[in-house]
Amino acid sequence: MSQAMEIPRRPGAVQEVVGLWALGFLGIIAAFLLFGGTSIPKLVATVGFLYLPLIPMRWRDEDYRDYGLTLSRWREDVRLFLVMSAIVGPLFFLAFAGFVEVVPHLPQSLARHLTPMVGEGHFRPRLPPRFGEWVVDQLFVVALPEEFFYRGYMQARLRDAWPQGRRVLGGRLGRAFWLTAVLFALGHLAIFQTWRLSVFFPALLFGWMRERTGTILGAALFHAACNLYVRFLEVSFFGGP
């Protein structure tokens, strides 16, 4: 076969992942520039996270189950989700309450980079309005698509390039684990607010859960619960809609 007729080489795992991540990231930015704060950017993100990986998956004759989107270990996933929630929930509440006390004493120029909340906060437990809709939105529109793209597809595919990793509490944590968390945090800068980089830290927990069970169900449940919990704390401390 002549050189002109050769089939182009497919990208390696790292190039494939970074390329799709960049494509999705630019798509979300474009949606924000074109449509502003409407529901369109969120729709673009959800569709991109679910369907962009299908391009290379079809090359390799793979499906969603190959990247952790399965109920095959749902009992273990739910059990791990409950354990993580019981451990992290109280600790995060204490950290959040302490942060609320510290923020008013910081220079305003620094505080605005750390949190969108302003002023003094006082805890009075209350749910955000239309909380049931928030539950459905965070689980099926936000957490599940993001976990499939980042922890399901991206983390597994990067592991093809860097299979080595040290096991920590049953989860293999290597270069794929860390790069996935970094790209997850950077991806949140599609809306350029520096405090969004803080999602790097829960991303480490989501990634470990993915490695521990081999699926994304537990991580998706915990991801949605974390988002809902943060919103509950924001409303409980600062009020507002």
Sequence and secondary structure as in RCSB ss.txt:
>XXXX:A:sequence
MSQAMEIPRRPGAVQEVVGLWALGFLGIIAAFLLFGGTSIPKLVATVGFLYLPLIPMRWRDEDYRDYGLTLSRWR
EDVRLFLVMSAIVGPLFFLAFAGFVEVVPHLPQSLARHLTPMVGEGHFRPRLPPRFGEWVVDQLFVVALPEEFFY
RGYMQARLRDAWPQGRRVLGGRLGRAFWLTAVLFALGHLAIFQTWRLSVFFPALLFGWMRERTGTILGAALFHAA
CNLYVRFLEVSFFGGP
>XXXX:A:secstr
  GGG       HHHHHHHHHHHHHHHHHHHHHHHTTSSHHHHHHHHHHHHTTHHHHHHTT  GGGGT  STTHH
HHHHHHHHHHHHHHHHHHHHHHHHHHHGGGS HHHHHHH S  S         TTHHHHHHIIIIIIIHHHHIII
IIIIHHHHHHH    EEETTEEESHHHHHHHHHHHHHGGGS  GGGGGGHHHHHHHHHHHHHHSSSHHHHHHHHH
HHHHHHHHHHHHH   
